[in-house]
Every structure is written in structure tokens, then in C-alpha cells.
Amino acid sequence: MMRALDDAFKSVQTLHAPRYPAAVIAVEVDPGQVDVNVSPTKTEVRFTRDGEVFSAVYNAVREALMAGGLCRI
């Protein structure tokens, strides 16, 4: 999800692009599709369908930036 957020910010020409964008992203996924045992500290998770999660986050961030008038392609 962090990669999708970073890539979405990099893919558009923002007026004041933050170097390290911050976001709150709510994702609803079937618990059976998530592996929370990737790291001992539970700071990382793995999605079974990671490509779909990436695309959804990437597109949502780009659309939000454009809708808010914060960027142009």
C-alpha cells in the first residue's frame, strides 16, 4: 500500500508535492486474504491479491488528488 501511495504521488505533477506523503487508507478485505505473520512486529502484512490492492489504492489516491485540484496529469 505504501508503494501504491508513493507511486500515485510520483505519477502526477502536483503543485506542492510532499516528499513523504501521508495518508489514512481504509481497506476492507476478507481476513482469509491477508497474512499478518509476515513480520514479528506486525508492521507489515501480505495480501493474497496484492496486485488488486495496489491498483485500488493507486487509482483512489490519483483520483483524490485530481478531485481536490491538487494535481494535474
Gaussian input, Z-matrix of N, CA and C with variables (Angstrom, degrees):
# hf/3-21g

backbone

0 1
 N
 C     1     B1
 C     2     B2     1     A1
 N     3     B3     2     A2     1     D1
 C     4     B4     3     A3     2     D2
 C     5     B5     4     A4     3     D3
 N     6     B6     5     A5     4     D4
 C     7     B7     6     A6     5     D5
 C     8     B8     7     A7     6     D6
 N     9     B9     8     A8     7     D7
 C    10    B10     9     A9     8     D8
 C    11    B11    10    A10     9     D9
 N    12    B12    11    A11    10    D10
 C    13    B13    12    A12    11    D11
 C    14    B14    13    A13    12    D12
 N    15    B15    14    A14    13    D13
 C    16    B16    15    A15    14    D14
 C    17    B17    16    A16    15    D15
 N    18    B18    17    A17    16    D16
 C    19    B19    18    A18    17    D17
 C    20    B20    19    A19    18    D18
 N    21    B21    20    A20    19    D19
 C    22    B22    21    A21    20    D20
 C    23    B23    22    A22    21    D21
 N    24    B24    23    A23    22    D22
 C    25    B25    24    A24    23    D23
 C    26    B26    25    A25    24    D24
 N    27    B27    26    A26    25    D25
 C    28    B28    27    A27    26    D26
 C    29    B29    28    A28    27    D27
 N    30    B30    29    A29    28    D28
 C    31    B31    30    A30    29    D29
 C    32    B32    31    A31    30    D30
 N    33    B33    32    A32    31    D31
 C    34    B34    33    A33    32    D32
 C    35    B35    34    A34    33    D33
 N    36    B36    35    A35    34    D34
 C    37    B37    36    A36    35    D35
 C    38    B38    37    A37    36    D36
 N    39    B39    38    A38    37    D37
 C    40    B40    39    A39    38    D38
 C    41    B41    40    A40    39    D39
 N    42    B42    41    A41    40    D40
 C    43    B43    42    A42    41    D41
 C    44    B44    43    A43    42    D42
 N    45    B45    44    A44    43    D43
 C    46    B46    45    A45    44    D44
 C    47    B47    46    A46    45    D45
 N    48    B48    47    A47    46    D46
 C    49    B49    48    A48    47    D47
 C    50    B50    49    A49    48    D48
 N    51    B51    50    A50    49    D49
 C    52    B52    51    A51    50    D50
 C    53    B53    52    A52    51    D51
 N    54    B54    53    A53    52    D52
 C    55    B55    54    A54    53    D53
 C    56    B56    55    A55    54    D54
 N    57    B57    56    A56    55    D55
 C    58    B58    57    A57    56    D56
 C    59    B59    58    A58    57    D57
 N    60    B60    59    A59    58    D58
 C    61    B61    60    A60    59    D59
 C    62    B62    61    A61    60    D60
 N    63    B63    62    A62    61    D61
 C    64    B64    63    A63    62    D62
 C    65    B65    64    A64    63    D63
 N    66    B66    65    A65    64    D64
 C    67    B67    66    A66    65    D65
 C    68    B68    67    A67    66    D66
 N    69    B69    68    A68    67    D67
 C    70    B70    69    A69    68    D68
 C    71    B71    70    A70    69    D69
 N    72    B72    71    A71    70    D70
 C    73    B73    72    A72    71    D71
 C    74    B74    73    A73    72    D72
 N    75    B75    74    A74    73    D73
 C    76    B76    75    A75    74    D74
 C    77    B77    76    A76    75    D75
 N    78    B78    77    A77    76    D76
 C    79    B79    78    A78    77    D77
 C    80    B80    79    A79    78    D78
 N    81    B81    80    A80    79    D79
 C    82    B82    81    A81    80    D80
 C    83    B83    82    A82    81    D81
 N    84    B84    83    A83    82    D82
 C    85    B85    84    A84    83    D83
 C    86    B86    85    A85    84    D84
 N    87    B87    86    A86    85    D85
 C    88    B88    87    A87    86    D86
 C    89    B89    88    A88    87    D87
 N    90    B90    89    A89    88    D88
 C    91    B91    90    A90    89    D89
 C    92    B92    91    A91    90    D90
 N    93    B93    92    A92    91    D91
 C    94    B94    93    A93    92    D92
 C    95    B95    94    A94    93    D93
 N    96    B96    95    A95    94    D94
 C    97    B97    96    A96    95    D95
 C    98    B98    97    A97    96    D96
 N    99    B99    98    A98    97    D97
 C   100   B100    99    A99    98    D98
 C   101   B101   100   A100    99    D99
 N   102   B102   101   A101   100   D100
 C   103   B103   102   A102   101   D101
 C   104   B104   103   A103   102   D102
 N   105   B105   104   A104   103   D103
 C   106   B106   105   A105   104   D104
 C   107   B107   106   A106   105   D105
 N   108   B108   107   A107   106   D106
 C   109   B109   108   A108   107   D107
 C   110   B110   109   A109   108   D108
 N   111   B111   110   A110   109   D109
 C   112   B112   111   A111   110   D110
 C   113   B113   112   A112   111   D111
 N   114   B114   113   A113   112   D112
 C   115   B115   114   A114   113   D113
 C   116   B116   115   A115   114   D114
 N   117   B117   116   A116   115   D115
 C   118   B118   117   A117   116   D116
 C   119   B119   118   A118   117   D117
 N   120   B120   119   A119   118   D118
 C   121   B121   120   A120   119   D119
 C   122   B122   121   A121   120   D120
 N   123   B123   122   A122   121   D121
 C   124   B124   123   A123   122   D122
 C   125   B125   124   A124   123   D123
 N   126   B126   125   A125   124   D124
 C   127   B127   126   A126   125   D125
 C   128   B128   127   A127   126   D126
 N   129   B129   128   A128   127   D127
 C   130   B130   129   A129   128   D128
 C   131   B131   130   A130   129   D129
 N   132   B132   131   A131   130   D130
 C   133   B133   132   A132   131   D131
 C   134   B134   133   A133   132   D132
 N   135   B135   134   A134   133   D133
 C   136   B136   135   A135   134   D134
 C   137   B137   136   A136   135   D135
 N   138   B138   137   A137   136   D136
 C   139   B139   138   A138   137   D137
 C   140   B140   139   A139   138   D138
 N   141   B141   140   A140   139   D139
 C   142   B142   141   A141   140   D140
 C   143   B143   142   A142   141   D141
 N   144   B144   143   A143   142   D142
 C   145   B145   144   A144   143   D143
 C   146   B146   145   A145   144   D144
 N   147   B147   146   A146   145   D145
 C   148   B148   147   A147   146   D146
 C   149   B149   148   A148   147   D147
 N   150   B150   149   A149   148   D148
 C   151   B151   150   A150   149   D149
 C   152   B152   151   A151   150   D150
 N   153   B153   152   A152   151   D151
 C   154   B154   153   A153   152   D152
 C   155   B155   154   A154   153   D153
 N   156   B156   155   A155   154   D154
 C   157   B157   156   A156   155   D155
 C   158   B158   157   A157   156   D156
 N   159   B159   158   A158   157   D157
 C   160   B160   159   A159   158   D158
 C   161   B161   160   A160   159   D159
 N   162   B162   161   A161   160   D160
 C   163   B163   162   A162   161   D161
 C   164   B164   163   A163   162   D162
 N   165   B165   164   A164   163   D163
 C   166   B166   165   A165   164   D164
 C   167   B167   166   A166   165   D165
 N   168   B168   167   A167   166   D166
 C   169   B169   168   A168   167   D167
 C   170   B170   169   A169   168   D168
 N   171   B171   170   A170   169   D169
 C   172   B172   171   A171   170   D170
 C   173   B173   172   A172   171   D171
 N   174   B174   173   A173   172   D172
 C   175   B175   174   A174   173   D173
 C   176   B176   175   A175   174   D174
 N   177   B177   176   A176   175   D175
 C   178   B178   177   A177   176   D176
 C   179   B179   178   A178   177   D177
 N   180   B180   179   A179   178   D178
 C   181   B181   180   A180   179   D179
 C   182   B182   181   A181   180   D180
 N   183   B183   182   A182   181   D181
 C   184   B184   183   A183   182   D182
 C   185   B185   184   A184   183   D183
 N   186   B186   185   A185   184   D184
 C   187   B187   186   A186   185   D185
 C   188   B188   187   A187   186   D186
 N   189   B189   188   A188   187   D187
 C   190   B190   189   A189   188   D188
 C   191   B191   190   A190   189   D189
 N   192   B192   191   A191   190   D190
 C   193   B193   192   A192   191   D191
 C   194   B194   193   A193   192   D192
 N   195   B195   194   A194   193   D193
 C   196   B196   195   A195   194   D194
 C   197   B197   196   A196   195   D195
 N   198   B198   197   A197   196   D196
 C   199   B199   198   A198   197   D197
 C   200   B200   199   A199   198   D198
 N   201   B201   200   A200   199   D199
 C   202   B202   201   A201   200   D200
 C   203   B203   202   A202   201   D201
 N   204   B204   203   A203   202   D202
 C   205   B205   204   A204   203   D203
 C   206   B206   205   A205   204   D204
 N   207   B207   206   A206   205   D205
 C   208   B208   207   A207   206   D206
 C   209   B209   208   A208   207   D207
 N   210   B210   209   A209   208   D208
 C   211   B211   210   A210   209   D209
 C   212   B212   211   A211   210   D210
 N   213   B213   212   A212   211   D211
 C   214   B214   213   A213   212   D212
 C   215   B215   214   A214   213   D213
 N   216   B216   215   A215   214   D214
 C   217   B217   216   A216   215   D215
 C   218   B218   217   A217   216   D216

   B1=1.4349
   B2=1.5316
   B3=1.3228
   B4=1.4607
   B5=1.5236
   B6=1.3105
   B7=1.4735
   B8=1.5252
   B9=1.3181
   B10=1.4635
   B11=1.5245
   B12=1.3188
   B13=1.4704
   B14=1.5225
   B15=1.3170
   B16=1.4664
   B17=1.5240
   B18=1.3254
   B19=1.4662
   B20=1.5178
   B21=1.3191
   B22=1.4689
   B23=1.5203
   B24=1.3293
   B25=1.4585
   B26=1.5180
   B27=1.3183
   B28=1.4631
   B29=1.5199
   B30=1.3263
   B31=1.4623
   B32=1.5274
   B33=1.3051
   B34=1.4597
   B35=1.5185
   B36=1.3027
   B37=1.4561
   B38=1.5204
   B39=1.2954
   B40=1.4620
   B41=1.5155
   B42=1.3071
   B43=1.4555
   B44=1.5299
   B45=1.3148
   B46=1.4657
   B47=1.5278
   B48=1.3022
   B49=1.4670
   B50=1.5168
   B51=1.3259
   B52=1.4613
   B53=1.5289
   B54=1.2869
   B55=1.4619
   B56=1.5241
   B57=1.3207
   B58=1.4575
   B59=1.5241
   B60=1.3254
   B61=1.4687
   B62=1.5292
   B63=1.3124
   B64=1.4636
   B65=1.5167
   B66=1.2960
   B67=1.4581
   B68=1.5166
   B69=1.3064
   B70=1.4568
   B71=1.5208
   B72=1.3180
   B73=1.4578
   B74=1.5204
   B75=1.3187
   B76=1.4677
   B77=1.5225
   B78=1.3129
   B79=1.4621
   B80=1.5185
   B81=1.3082
   B82=1.4579
   B83=1.5225
   B84=1.3289
   B85=1.4582
   B86=1.5208
   B87=1.3044
   B88=1.4587
   B89=1.5266
   B90=1.3314
   B91=1.4700
   B92=1.5385
   B93=1.2954
   B94=1.4582
   B95=1.5180
   B96=1.3230
   B97=1.4583
   B98=1.5346
   B99=1.3459
   B100=1.4597
   B101=1.5255
   B102=1.3251
   B103=1.4630
   B104=1.5207
   B105=1.3315
   B106=1.4626
   B107=1.5232
   B108=1.2973
   B109=1.4583
   B110=1.5278
   B111=1.3245
   B112=1.4626
   B113=1.5253
   B114=1.3264
   B115=1.4654
   B116=1.5208
   B117=1.3135
   B118=1.4658
   B119=1.5267
   B120=1.3247
   B121=1.4642
   B122=1.5245
   B123=1.3190
   B124=1.4672
   B125=1.5308
   B126=1.3153
   B127=1.4601
   B128=1.5222
   B129=1.3127
   B130=1.4631
   B131=1.5191
   B132=1.3233
   B133=1.4604
   B134=1.5161
   B135=1.3153
   B136=1.4608
   B137=1.5171
   B138=1.3326
   B139=1.4514
   B140=1.5212
   B141=1.3230
   B142=1.4647
   B143=1.5247
   B144=1.3263
   B145=1.4628
   B146=1.5268
   B147=1.3201
   B148=1.4602
   B149=1.5251
   B150=1.3082
   B151=1.4625
   B152=1.5117
   B153=1.3114
   B154=1.4627
   B155=1.5275
   B156=1.3231
   B157=1.4659
   B158=1.5285
   B159=1.3272
   B160=1.4615
   B161=1.5289
   B162=1.3281
   B163=1.4638
   B164=1.5223
   B165=1.3234
   B166=1.4644
   B167=1.5279
   B168=1.3170
   B169=1.4666
   B170=1.5222
   B171=1.3098
   B172=1.4695
   B173=1.5299
   B174=1.3309
   B175=1.4607
   B176=1.5204
   B177=1.3169
   B178=1.4643
   B179=1.5290
   B180=1.3163
   B181=1.4669
   B182=1.5224
   B183=1.3100
   B184=1.4767
   B185=1.5167
   B186=1.3316
   B187=1.4627
   B188=1.5284
   B189=1.3256
   B190=1.4689
   B191=1.5241
   B192=1.3070
   B193=1.4670
   B194=1.5259
   B195=1.3126
   B196=1.4622
   B197=1.5338
   B198=1.3136
   B199=1.4605
   B200=1.5199
   B201=1.3157
   B202=1.4638
   B203=1.5022
   B204=1.3204
   B205=1.4488
   B206=1.5227
   B207=1.3111
   B208=1.4511
   B209=1.5098
   B210=1.3269
   B211=1.4531
   B212=1.5113
   B213=1.3034
   B214=1.4589
   B215=1.5157
   B216=1.2956
   B217=1.4660
   B218=1.5052
   A1=110.38
   A2=116.64
   A3=119.14
   A4=110.86
   A5=116.59
   A6=120.10
   A7=110.50
   A8=117.09
   A9=120.82
   A10=110.52
   A11=117.07
   A12=121.51
   A13=109.76
   A14=117.56
   A15=121.25
   A16=111.64
   A17=117.38
   A18=120.98
   A19=111.84
   A20=117.69
   A21=120.71
   A22=110.36
   A23=117.45
   A24=119.90
   A25=111.10
   A26=118.19
   A27=121.50
   A28=112.30
   A29=117.36
   A30=120.46
   A31=113.07
   A32=117.50
   A33=121.08
   A34=109.69
   A35=115.36
   A36=120.33
   A37=107.53
   A38=116.89
   A39=119.89
   A40=109.99
   A41=115.64
   A42=120.26
   A43=110.56
   A44=116.15
   A45=121.90
   A46=107.76
   A47=115.79
   A48=120.49
   A49=110.38
   A50=116.64
   A51=118.23
   A52=110.59
   A53=115.99
   A54=119.50
   A55=110.62
   A56=116.13
   A57=121.96
   A58=107.87
   A59=117.80
   A60=119.66
   A61=111.61
   A62=114.42
   A63=120.97
   A64=107.97
   A65=116.16
   A66=120.04
   A67=110.09
   A68=114.18
   A69=121.33
   A70=105.30
   A71=116.06
   A72=121.21
   A73=108.77
   A74=115.50
   A75=120.50
   A76=108.21
   A77=116.33
   A78=121.65
   A79=108.18
   A80=115.26
   A81=120.02
   A82=108.68
   A83=115.54
   A84=121.90
   A85=108.23
   A86=115.65
   A87=121.02
   A88=107.92
   A89=118.28
   A90=120.59
   A91=113.46
   A92=117.56
   A93=120.80
   A94=113.10
   A95=117.00
   A96=122.16
   A97=112.59
   A98=116.61
   A99=121.32
   A100=109.72
   A101=116.51
   A102=121.87
   A103=107.51
   A104=116.94
   A105=121.22
   A106=112.22
   A107=117.79
   A108=121.70
   A109=113.13
   A110=116.16
   A111=120.70
   A112=110.51
   A113=116.55
   A114=119.79
   A115=109.91
   A116=117.40
   A117=120.87
   A118=113.27
   A119=117.09
   A120=120.20
   A121=112.80
   A122=117.17
   A123=123.28
   A124=112.44
   A125=117.15
   A126=121.28
   A127=112.05
   A128=116.33
   A129=121.51
   A130=108.48
   A131=115.20
   A132=120.51
   A133=108.65
   A134=117.29
   A135=121.96
   A136=108.09
   A137=116.18
   A138=122.48
   A139=109.48
   A140=116.77
   A141=120.96
   A142=110.11
   A143=116.90
   A144=121.89
   A145=108.86
   A146=115.61
   A147=120.70
   A148=113.88
   A149=118.03
   A150=120.32
   A151=112.45
   A152=116.59
   A153=120.69
   A154=110.82
   A155=116.77
   A156=120.45
   A157=109.33
   A158=117.13
   A159=121.31
   A160=110.63
   A161=116.78
   A162=121.06
   A163=111.70
   A164=116.66
   A165=120.36
   A166=110.92
   A167=117.16
   A168=120.57
   A169=110.40
   A170=116.84
   A171=121.68
   A172=111.31
   A173=116.25
   A174=120.08
   A175=112.30
   A176=117.83
   A177=120.78
   A178=111.12
   A179=116.99
   A180=120.59
   A181=110.31
   A182=117.38
   A183=120.24
   A184=111.55
   A185=116.68
   A186=120.11
   A187=110.99
   A188=117.21
   A189=120.62
   A190=111.03
   A191=117.09
   A192=120.23
   A193=111.45
   A194=116.50
   A195=120.39
   A196=111.27
   A197=117.67
   A198=121.18
   A199=111.25
   A200=116.51
   A201=120.60
   A202=113.34
   A203=117.28
   A204=121.43
   A205=112.77
   A206=116.75
   A207=120.68
   A208=113.64
   A209=116.45
   A210=118.02
   A211=109.86
   A212=112.55
   A213=120.82
   A214=107.05
   A215=115.71
   A216=119.03
   A217=110.23
   D1=-36.78
   D2=178.18
   D3=-64.37
   D4=-39.12
   D5=179.13
   D6=-64.47
   D7=-41.04
   D8=178.51
   D9=-63.65
   D10=-41.80
   D11=178.56
   D12=-63.08
   D13=-49.19
   D14=179.46
   D15=-61.11
   D16=-45.70
   D17=-179.27
   D18=-64.11
   D19=-38.25
   D20=179.48
   D21=-64.12
   D22=-41.25
   D23=177.93
   D24=-67.75
   D25=-37.11
   D26=-179.12
   D27=-72.81
   D28=-26.23
   D29=-173.42
   D30=-80.54
   D31=-10.11
   D32=-179.41
   D33=-118.51
   D34=156.76
   D35=177.81
   D36=-93.84
   D37=98.55
   D38=179.59
   D39=-88.65
   D40=155.22
   D41=178.95
   D42=-70.13
   D43=-42.88
   D44=179.95
   D45=-135.05
   D46=72.59
   D47=-175.85
   D48=-68.76
   D49=123.43
   D50=176.50
   D51=-71.18
   D52=144.47
   D53=179.78
   D54=-68.04
   D55=-39.16
   D56=178.65
   D57=-126.26
   D58=88.61
   D59=-176.54
   D60=-64.38
   D61=145.03
   D62=176.95
   D63=-114.10
   D64=146.37
   D65=-179.41
   D66=-156.90
   D67=156.02
   D68=170.16
   D69=-115.10
   D70=119.36
   D71=-175.86
   D72=-124.96
   D73=122.39
   D74=177.09
   D75=-100.77
   D76=124.43
   D77=-179.55
   D78=-125.25
   D79=126.29
   D80=176.61
   D81=-103.14
   D82=118.39
   D83=-176.30
   D84=-137.65
   D85=144.54
   D86=173.95
   D87=-56.63
   D88=124.57
   D89=-178.47
   D90=-54.27
   D91=-26.55
   D92=177.93
   D93=-70.54
   D94=-12.37
   D95=-179.08
   D96=-98.62
   D97=7.71
   D98=-176.95
   D99=-126.02
   D100=133.07
   D101=175.19
   D102=-107.35
   D103=110.58
   D104=-179.26
   D105=-92.55
   D106=0.83
   D107=-178.25
   D108=-99.04
   D109=30.30
   D110=-179.54
   D111=-75.57
   D112=-41.17
   D113=178.81
   D114=-127.44
   D115=147.39
   D116=-178.42
   D117=-61.58
   D118=-28.85
   D119=-177.73
   D120=-87.40
   D121=-1.71
   D122=179.97
   D123=60.98
   D124=30.61
   D125=178.16
   D126=-92.91
   D127=-0.84
   D128=-177.87
   D129=-141.53
   D130=142.54
   D131=174.95
   D132=-129.35
   D133=160.75
   D134=177.67
   D135=-123.23
   D136=131.50
   D137=178.44
   D138=-97.27
   D139=137.76
   D140=177.36
   D141=-60.88
   D142=-41.90
   D143=-178.84
   D144=-107.96
   D145=61.29
   D146=-172.69
   D147=-62.78
   D148=-31.51
   D149=177.75
   D150=-63.43
   D151=-38.43
   D152=178.95
   D153=-70.36
   D154=-39.05
   D155=177.92
   D156=-65.16
   D157=-44.80
   D158=178.04
   D159=-56.88
   D160=-50.47
   D161=-178.00
   D162=-61.18
   D163=-42.36
   D164=-178.94
   D165=-63.95
   D166=-44.89
   D167=-179.99
   D168=-67.50
   D169=-47.10
   D170=-179.71
   D171=-56.26
   D172=-50.35
   D173=-178.31
   D174=-67.55
   D175=-37.59
   D176=179.05
   D177=-64.96
   D178=-40.75
   D179=179.30
   D180=-66.50
   D181=-45.71
   D182=178.52
   D183=-60.54
   D184=-44.50
   D185=-179.98
   D186=-64.29
   D187=-39.32
   D188=178.79
   D189=-65.73
   D190=-40.66
   D191=177.95
   D192=-63.78
   D193=-42.74
   D194=179.48
   D195=-69.32
   D196=-42.46
   D197=-179.95
   D198=-63.90
   D199=-33.13
   D200=179.16
   D201=-83.49
   D202=1.03
   D203=179.58
   D204=69.44
   D205=20.48
   D206=-177.56
   D207=-90.67
   D208=-5.79
   D209=179.32
   D210=-155.93
   D211=167.68
   D212=172.96
   D213=-141.85
   D214=148.54
   D215=-178.19
   D216=-86.29

